[in-house]
Amino acid sequence: MKLDHHLKAFLRDTVNLNQTRIDTLKQRAETIIAFVKQLEEFKDLFIEAKPQGSWAHGTIIKPVRNGEFDADIVVFLEENEDWEPKDYIDSLYRGFKSSKTYENMVGRNTRCVTLDYSGDFHLDVVPCIRRKSIWSGVTEWILNRTENKEEQTNPNGYSEWFLGKSKITDGYLIKVARLFKYLRDHKKTFSAKSILLTTILAERVNALDGLGSGFCDLSTSLSTIFYRLDDYLQDNPSMPTIRNPSLSTEDFNRHWNQEKYDNFRNCIHRYREWLEDAIAEPDRDESILKWRKIFGDDFAKEVVVESTSKSATIDYTEDLSHVQPLQWPYQQHARIGIRASIYTDEDGEYLGSLRSDGPQLKHGTWIKFEIDRPIPRGQKIVWQVVNTGVAARQAGQLRGGFDKSGKVNWEHVAFTGTHWVECFLIHQNNVCIARSDRFYVNVE
């Protein structure tokens, strides 16, 4: 069953960001824009400021466990010919730092200044030079502080492209994008930056869709994009290049690699099969259970479903509600990876190396996880170990916190399922400056 009324309620009550938080974001953004306009170094440069990214596209969702969400503002500026690229961000940072209101909230990233409204949201303020030329027209350039260089961009052009695609679908593309983000953030089984995910979803919409029935309601729209996306991914086993539709010289593949793409491809294929099964199921209660297999127990949460022989076979191995979100602000300044090897016992007989998402291990095996680089003084490694699956849940041994530290982490294989380990490099100022990819472990 499509259960469109339950899917709309799930989107409204569980996925969508509360209107009060959106209103607060708008108010804070207006105050920040007014503050930038009056700064001595920017008042003669300021042109305008606009939302960017998920905020501009309408795809912001409620953060995991009522945590903090991110929003972006682009501040368009005239060029200061005396400044280098890094000066725009450094000068903006100094302006906020000199304010008693913002001095303890402000930080710097590679391309923006970040304001941390603790417990609510992070607001990234992105300086952007706008130039006009008789040869190239209007061009826009964000500033890379780390490499001290300009990078061409077109945020307004991208927003127009995405919202145009959404208009073809009568607005359903925006709602589907939110549901995909919910899957990413709450299940944590795949990773894809929002700009990349938004692009690859919107590319599945074509101009003729306005004449068809593929976007007649929410559940049909979800299945249309899911099926088209899965078909596209299955036709492309090697990672394709995902280009910025508003700037052909830019691609978004810097946010991905082949391993992450392979995992995304596999997850979408699995979820597509689950979605087909949920829609094809004629029994209402069984269909609700199958929809919950995709989206979790908050789907149709007001409905009490009696257990049946069929529903008992549904395996909720991907219920990851116990997994804790990152506890530190994340500002990437380094890279870190994980090496793993297997042993008969802790410090016992060496059995060989282990790759991520490798062959199934037997119960009782020991795994030694190590980081792949030295750790500078004043920094530390923290590990997150995530257990999944029915066996761990029934034993009351689900893990998802940050309960281990150090360069080496020994783990004992005990529960059937697919689990993962991730490590984080924490700077002495209590900021996460690097995180590894997830190292997946399969247990028979």
Secondary structure, 3 states (H helix, E strand, C coil): CCCHHHHHHHHHHHHECCHHHHHHHHHHHHHHHHHHHHCCCCCCCEEEEEEEHHHHHCCCECCHHHCCEEEEEEEEECCCCCCCHHHHHHHHHHHHHCCCCCCCCEEECCCCEEEEECCCEEEEEEEEEEEEECCCEEEEEEEECCCCEEEEECHHHHHHHHHHHHHHCCCHHHHHHHHHHHHHHHHCCCCCCHHHHHHHHHCCCCHHHHHCCCCCCHHHHHHHHHHHHHHHHHCCCCCCCCEECCEEEEECHHHCCHHHHHHHHHHHHHHHHHHHHHHHCCCHHHHHHHHHHHHCCCCCCCCCCCCCCCHHHCCCCCCCCCCCCCCCCECCCCCCCEEEEEECCCCCCEEEEECCCCCCECCCCEEEEEECCCCCCCCEEEEEEECCCHHHHHCCCCCCCCCEECCEEEEECCCCEEEEEEEEEECCCCCEEEECCCEEEEEC
